[in-house]
Structure formats: structure tokens, C-alpha cells
């Protein structure tokens, strides 16, 4: 199936490069030089991908908001051409999936647009996706025992309504029961796309054999009951993450009250002195070593989702919650040793760590590591 793309760009040189790449990727391209015209087309036509290279950031943001408010393109993948790193995080917060850095070169454009194409093909995969409305308990770096709603499910991934944005390329750990099942499914996944209102696509990373069997049997039963494969497109559900027996449509007043309660809950959490969720977190993957306090046994792991107050360590064998740990992180330019405490422990997956920064040098070391990760982030986007 040919993918459709709306290209919004008035720069002749950039248009030449982007159209060449899109043509090589066998994507159908519609070019709009003016953002006003592009806004009209977003309201009229469904696109698989939109590529924005507007003259100003204001025009780019306006078009992004228009697409996300459109019933045709509210979940369409978005690629934005940016001047530099300073606007990248803002773009991702608005629902952008990939970026291309100026000046628009063939290699840069191909890298980002190829990634977008692969993601689109995965989303349109021939495997049947079964509609599901089930509540899940979710853990990730910066969020523990939070609630989310499963939207649809396949053998290798699912669509989830988290109700809020998660860190880019975040690793997420799920526990849930499928309708009609008594056994609990436990698995981890990687967030591969997100939209502005908290819906996300999760690709499975680590699924224990028992959980995979439960998912496969439930999907087979769903296909048999439907007597045909279900559509590949993601289905829309109400934005609530509260458990319900059925998914009724909520009134506008109920939706507003729900949002107000969520904002109040977030405010209360952030007002607590030991809460670290309000801190900026940086997605990364650094090799590290961790020792349990009082032990000389070295455990190799990967450090991810770094913040000034803590991090997440990905490793199969974990320590008990409350354990004191020592962490050693090495980069090409520095070696950093940190103390911390296990705040969340997920056997088979990893641990959430809260740093103990007692000296100015330790705090400075963490900031240097954050600067290193932040500088390297664009290359991984």
C-alpha cells in the first residue's frame, strides 16, 4: 500500500531533497507551499505522514495543532524540519514524531523519513489487531504504579492511552488482565510513537513465555469470535484512564471534571518534597556498573531516563526496594561514581534509582553527565 504524505515547504532546495527521498521511499507526495492551504488540506484529506518545513516556528506549531484537532489527522505521524537543538523538545511535546535538521541534506532526510516509513508499515501490518478496553498498571522511569487504558492489542505491540506524554523512546512495564482472563500479563515495551493527548504505540520488548501464551490465546479467541480479521488502524476510545465495566462516551462536563482532577493530583504529587516526577528526564542508554552496598559483586547494566535526581537501571537481576547502591558510569570523557537508593524494583527488567548527592562535586558530576546525554540526544532522535 502506497503511503500518502503532505509536504509543507516553500524552500525550493529543501523541496527537491525531500521529494527525492519520499519518491525513493515510494511515498505519494502532495506539496503545499503555504501553511494556510495546508491547513485546509488537513481538514479535507487523511494523510499517513505530514512533513513541515514552515518559514517560522509559529506557523509550524499552528499546523501541528490543526492536525491534532482534526478528526482525519489527529494521529498522523509528523516530521518537522528544525534549525537546531533548542526547539526539538518543544516540537516533541507538541506531538512531533521525528525531526530533520537544517540544512536539509539527503542523508539526514533519508534517516528520519525511513524511520517514519518503517513505523508506518509496522502500524499497517497485516497482523490482526483486536480491540480491547482493559486497565493496566504501568511503571516507567519517573512514574510508578500509574494507570493506563489498553486500546488495541496485537502479537507484537499495542496501542495505549496513558492520558499524558511519556519521555521519548521510554521503556514501560505493564501488568494487566485481558477481558475474560484471570491470569495477569506482565511484559515490557518501548514507546515508538505518541500523539499530543497521551495515546501511544508500544512495541513489545520482553514478554515472558506465560504472558505471551495468554496474549496469543486471547487474540485467537477474539479473531474466532469476530470471524474475520479486525482492521489494522488504531481505534479511538475515550481519554479516561479510570476502570469501567464498559467504555461509555463521557459528556463534555465529565471530561472537564476528569481533567481537573488529574491536574490537582499532579499538583499534589509535585508539591511533595521527595517526589522527582517534575524533573526533566533525558532518554539515554549508557553502560554502567552497579554494586549493592557492602558487596563487591559487579553487576553490568544500562542506565536510562536520567534526571538530576535519579535514573533507571535496566538489568534482569534486581535489588530489593530500599537497598543502597553504588553506580559507576563511564563515557569517553569522564568516569562518575554515584550513591543511591532503589525506589522501584521490577524483577526481569530493572530498578528506579534515587541519587544521594551529598557534595557539590557529586551534583556537578551528575550535571556533566546530563549535559553529555543532552548533547547526544539529537543523534538518537
HELIX and SHEET records of a PDB file:
HELIX    1   1 UNK A   12  UNK A   24  1                                  13    
HELIX    2   2 UNK A   35  UNK A   44  1                                  10    
HELIX    3   3 UNK A   57  UNK A   69  1                                  13    
HELIX    4   4 UNK A   85  UNK A   87  5                                   3    
HELIX    5   5 UNK A   88  UNK A   93  1                                   6    
HELIX    6   6 UNK A  106  UNK A  123  1                                  18    
HELIX    7   7 UNK A  209  UNK A  226  1                                  18    
HELIX    8   8 UNK A  252  UNK A  271  1                                  20    
HELIX    9   9 UNK A  360  UNK A  380  1                                  21    
SHEET    1   A 5 UNK A  27  UNK A  32  0                                        
SHEET    2   A 5 UNK A   3  UNK A   9  1                                        
SHEET    3   A 5 UNK A  49  UNK A  53  1                                        
SHEET    4   A 5 UNK A  77  UNK A  82  1                                        
SHEET    5   A 5 UNK A  98  UNK A 101  1                                        
SHEET    1   B 7 UNK A 130  UNK A 140  0                                        
SHEET    2   B 7 UNK A 143  UNK A 153 -1                                        
SHEET    3   B 7 UNK A 157  UNK A 161 -1                                        
SHEET    4   B 7 UNK A 199  UNK A 207 -1                                        
SHEET    5   B 7 UNK A 185  UNK A 194 -1                                        
SHEET    6   B 7 UNK A 171  UNK A 176 -1                                        
SHEET    7   B 7 UNK A 130  UNK A 140 -1                                        
SHEET    1   C 7 UNK A 286  UNK A 292  0                                        
SHEET    2   C 7 UNK A 299  UNK A 307 -1                                        
SHEET    3   C 7 UNK A 310  UNK A 314 -1                                        
SHEET    4   C 7 UNK A 350  UNK A 355 -1                                        
SHEET    5   C 7 UNK A 335  UNK A 346 -1                                        
SHEET    6   C 7 UNK A 324  UNK A 330 -1                                        
SHEET    7   C 7 UNK A 286  UNK A 292 -1                                        
END                                                                             
